[in-house]
């Protein structure tokens, strides 16, 4: 997402004539890198019927942030598209925001936004009233917004002193609808890749054979999928790159372990290991029933060795997380 401070407050809008519920031709945006805004009619008769039945606005929105904790992380970009009864789809509004905290490397790798890119942008409290006005009295919609986006938006508005009542807000999460209507279980994979039904599902033998067939189907479908185990392992493990251990007790933040649970959630392991009082907690951790790989990370920290995440661009036969002082 892009942003331009045309209003002087970190937001931009499309030209006022860029949306019109009656237009059927594709919108020609005068910002080449920006997605063109469809009209209600562009989106089909079912969407038109949905929009016509609205009794209050629905705000489709997306957020980029400094991390994945909705309570402690900060918004650095938010874009809002309102669908308003009798008016149609309003022009998008996008704000880029200086979070006033350092953006971890892991977050920048996802959205590409750095602190330097946000220099001179407003703080959230400076635009909070505009954002609150845009969402007040509306329902919310977006892709995978239920667990994070809605919560971090509410947290930021509260911190900025904006009294937006979300208790009566209804949420449309298009990811939830997608996953419910397009299943992602083994039977669906077998049908997709091999064109056959899975019989005796959840029987171990049937599921094992189905898994074998699914993998063969993936090799057939994706010609660029590697044939060697090491590369396939990298593909399979990539979804867990945000975490330091298999049980996700620790997450990477600025390439070092950070607590991902309990009262120390969000705290750097380096800081905890260096604090005389908190070191007692680490010793308790080692005596507990935690997983061995998580204990190894803690044991290394107590001995002055803090794990460091090695980026994939740096890899050349090096483990993804090597102990390093």
C-alpha positions in Angstrom: 0.0 0.0 0.0 1.1 3.5 -0.7 0.5 6.8 1.0 0.8 10.5 0.1 0.3 13.4 2.4 -2.1 15.3 0.1 -4.1 16.4 3.1 -1.1 17.2 5.1 -2.1 14.6 7.7 -0.7 11.4 6.2 -3.8 10.4 4.2 -4.6 10.4 0.5 -7.8 9.9 -1.4 -8.6 9.1 -5.0 -10.1 11.9 -7.1 -13.6 12.7 -6.0 -15.1 11.6 -9.3 -13.2 8.2 -9.1 -16.2 6.4 -7.8 -19.7 6.4 -9.1 -22.3 3.6 -8.4 -23.6 4.1 -11.9 -20.3 3.7 -13.8 -19.6 0.3 -15.3 -16.3 1.0 -17.0 -13.1 0.2 -15.0 -11.9 3.1 -13.0 -8.7 4.8 -14.4 -6.6 5.7 -11.3 -4.2 8.5 -11.7 -1.8 6.8 -9.2 -0.3 4.0 -11.3 0.8 1.9 -8.4 -2.6 2.0 -6.7 -5.3 -0.6 -7.2 -8.3 0.7 -9.1 -11.5 1.1 -7.2 -14.4 -1.0 -8.5 -18.0 0.1 -8.5 -20.8 -1.8 -6.9 -22.0 -2.9 -10.4 -18.4 -4.1 -11.2 -18.6 -6.4 -8.3 -21.7 -8.2 -9.5 -25.5 -8.4 -8.8 -25.0 -10.2 -5.5 -22.8 -7.5 -4.2 -25.2 -4.9 -5.5 -28.0 -6.6 -3.6 -25.8 -6.7 -0.4 -25.0 -3.0 -0.7 -28.7 -2.1 -1.4 -29.8 -3.9 1.8 -27.3 -2.0 4.1 -28.8 0.1 6.9 -25.4 1.5 8.0 -21.9 1.6 6.5 -19.5 -1.3 6.2 -15.9 -0.4 6.5 -13.5 -2.7 4.6 -10.0 -2.1 6.1 -6.5 -3.4 6.3 -3.7 -2.7 8.7 0.1 -3.0 8.7 1.8 -2.9 12.1 5.0 -3.2 14.0 4.2 -6.8 15.0 1.5 -9.3 15.7 0.5 -8.4 19.3 -2.7 -6.3 19.1 -2.2 -4.8 22.5 1.5 -3.8 22.5 2.3 -3.3 18.8 1.4 -0.1 16.8 -0.3 0.6 13.5 2.0 2.0 10.8 -0.5 2.0 7.9 -4.3 1.7 7.7 -6.5 1.9 4.7 -10.3 2.2 4.8 -12.9 1.7 2.1 -16.4 2.5 3.1 -19.6 1.0 1.5 -22.3 3.5 2.4 -26.1 2.9 2.1 -27.6 4.7 -0.9 -24.2 6.2 -1.8 -22.1 3.2 -2.8 -18.3 2.7 -2.5 -16.5 5.7 -1.2 -12.9 6.5 -2.2 -10.3 4.8 -0.2 -8.5 6.7 2.6 -5.0 5.6 3.6 -2.9 6.8 6.4 0.8 6.1 7.0 1.7 6.6 10.7 4.9 7.1 12.7 4.6 4.5 15.5 7.2 6.3 17.6 8.8 2.9 18.3 11.3 0.9 16.3 9.8 -1.4 13.7 11.4 -4.9 14.1 13.2 -6.4 11.1 10.7 -9.3 10.9 7.8 -6.8 10.4 9.6 -4.9 7.8 10.3 -8.1 5.9 6.5 -8.7 5.6 5.3 -5.2 4.6 8.5 -3.5 3.5 7.9 -0.4 5.7 10.8 1.1 7.7 11.0 3.8 10.3 12.9 5.9 7.7 10.0 5.7 5.3 7.7 7.0 8.0 9.8 10.0 9.0 7.6 13.1 9.0 4.3 11.1 9.1 1.8 11.9 11.8 1.5 9.9 15.0 -1.7 7.9 15.5 -3.1 10.3 18.0 -2.8 13.0 15.3 -5.2 11.2 12.9 -7.2 9.2 15.5 -10.2 11.5 15.3 -10.4 11.1 11.5 -10.1 7.3 11.7 -12.7 7.2 14.5 -15.1 9.3 12.5 -14.7 6.9 9.5 -15.5 3.7 11.6 -18.0 5.1 14.2 -21.4 3.5 13.8 -20.2 1.2 11.1 -19.7 -2.6 10.7 -16.2 -3.8 9.8 -15.0 -6.1 7.1 -11.7 -7.5 5.7 -9.5 -10.5 5.2 -8.3 -12.2 8.5 -9.2 -9.1 10.6 -11.0 -10.9 13.5 -8.0 -11.9 15.5 -5.7 -8.9 15.0 -6.8 -5.9 12.9 -10.0 -5.2 14.8 -8.3 -5.6 18.2 -5.2 -3.4 17.4 -7.5 -0.7 15.9 -9.6 -0.6 19.1 -6.5 -0.6 21.2 -5.0 2.4 19.3 -8.2 4.3 19.4 -8.5 3.8 23.2 -4.8 5.0 23.7 -5.6 8.1 21.6 -8.6 8.9 23.8 -11.2 8.2 21.1 -14.5 6.7 22.5 -15.5 4.4 19.6 -18.1 1.8 20.7 -17.3 -1.5 19.1 -19.7 -3.5 21.3 -22.5 -3.4 18.6 -20.1 -3.7 15.7 -20.6 -6.7 13.4 -17.5 -8.1 11.6 -17.3 -9.8 8.2 -14.1 -11.8 8.0 -13.6 -12.9 4.4 -10.9 -15.3 5.3 -13.2 -17.2 7.6 -15.8 -17.4 4.8 -13.1 -18.5 2.3 -11.9 -21.3 4.6 -15.4 -22.6 5.4 -16.5 -22.6 1.7 -13.1 -23.9 0.3 -12.0 -26.5 2.8 -8.3 -27.0 3.5 -8.4 -30.6 4.9 -6.9 -33.8 3.4 -10.1 -34.9 1.6 -10.3 -31.5 -0.2 -6.6 -31.7 -1.1 -7.0 -35.2 -2.5 -10.0 -34.2 -4.6 -8.1 -31.1 -5.9 -4.8 -32.8 -6.7 -5.9 -36.3 -7.7 -9.6 -35.9 -8.6 -10.9 -38.6 -6.3 -12.9 -38.8 -3.1 -11.3 -39.9 0.2 -13.0 -42.9 1.7 -12.5 -43.9 5.3 -11.3 -40.5 6.2 -9.5 -40.3 9.6 -8.5 -43.9 9.3 -4.7 -43.9 9.6 -4.0 -46.1 6.6 -6.4 -44.2 4.3 -5.0 -40.9 5.4 -1.4 -42.0 4.9 -2.1 -43.2 1.4 -4.0 -40.0 0.6 -1.1 -37.9 1.9 1.2 -39.8 -0.5 -1.1 -39.2 -3.4 -1.5 -35.5 -2.6 2.2 -35.0 -2.6 2.5 -36.8 -5.9 -0.2 -34.5 -7.2 1.6 -31.5 -6.0 4.8 -32.6 -7.8 2.8 -33.0 -11.0 1.0 -29.6 -10.7 4.0 -27.5 -9.7 6.9 -28.0 -12.1 9.1 -25.6 -10.1 8.6 -27.6 -6.8 12.0 -29.1 -5.9 12.5 -32.8 -5.9 15.1 -33.0 -3.0 14.2 -33.4 0.6 16.2 -30.4 1.9 14.4 -27.9 -0.4 11.0 -29.4 0.4 11.8 -29.2 4.1 12.6 -25.5 3.7 9.2 -24.9 1.9 7.3 -26.8 4.6 9.1 -25.1 7.5 8.8 -21.6 6.1 5.4 -21.0 7.7 7.0 -21.3 11.1 9.9 -18.9 10.5 8.4 -16.3 12.8 9.0 -18.6 15.8 12.2 -19.8 17.4 10.9 -23.2 18.6 8.3 -25.8 17.6 5.9 -24.9 20.5 6.1 -21.2 19.7 7.2 -20.2 23.2 9.6 -17.7 21.6 9.1 -15.5 18.5 11.8 -13.7 16.5 11.9 -9.9 17.0 14.8 -8.0 15.5 16.4 -11.4 14.9 16.5 -12.5 18.6 14.1 -14.5 20.7 11.2 -12.7 22.4 8.8 -14.3 24.9 5.5 -15.3 23.2 3.5 -16.3 26.2 2.8 -15.5 29.8 3.6 -12.3 31.8 6.8 -11.8 29.9 5.1 -11.9 26.5 6.8 -9.3 24.2 9.9 -9.1 26.4 13.3 -9.8 24.9 15.0 -13.0 26.1 18.3 -11.0 26.1 16.8 -8.5 28.6 15.2 -11.2 30.8 18.5 -13.2 30.9 20.4 -10.0 31.9 18.0 -9.0 34.7 19.0 -10.6 38.1 15.4 -10.9 39.2 14.0 -12.3 36.0 16.8 -14.9 35.6 15.0 -16.8 38.4 12.1 -17.2 36.0 14.4 -18.7 33.4 15.6 -21.3 35.9 12.0 -22.1 36.8 11.4 -22.5 33.1 14.2 -25.1 32.9 12.7 -27.1 35.8 9.2 -27.0 34.2 7.5 -29.3 31.7 8.3 -27.1 28.7 9.6 -28.6 25.4 13.2 -29.5 25.0 14.0 -27.1 22.1 12.5 -24.2 24.1 14.6 -25.2 27.1 17.7 -25.3 25.0 17.1 -21.7 23.9 16.7 -20.6 27.6 19.7 -22.6 28.7 21.9 -20.9 26.1 20.6 -17.5 27.2 21.5 -18.2 30.8 25.1 -19.0 29.6 25.3 -15.7 27.7 24.5 -17.1 24.3 21.5 -15.5 22.6 20.1 -17.2 19.5 20.2 -15.1 16.3 17.9 -15.7 13.4 19.7 -16.0 10.1 17.8 -14.6 7.2 17.2 -16.8 4.2 19.2 -14.4 2.1 22.2 -15.1 4.3 21.8 -18.8 4.3 24.5 -21.0 2.7 24.3 -24.3 4.5 23.7 -22.4 7.9 21.0 -23.4 10.4 18.1 -20.9 10.6 18.9 -20.2 14.2 22.5 -20.5 15.5 23.6 -19.8 19.0 25.6 -16.6 19.0 26.8 -14.5 21.9 
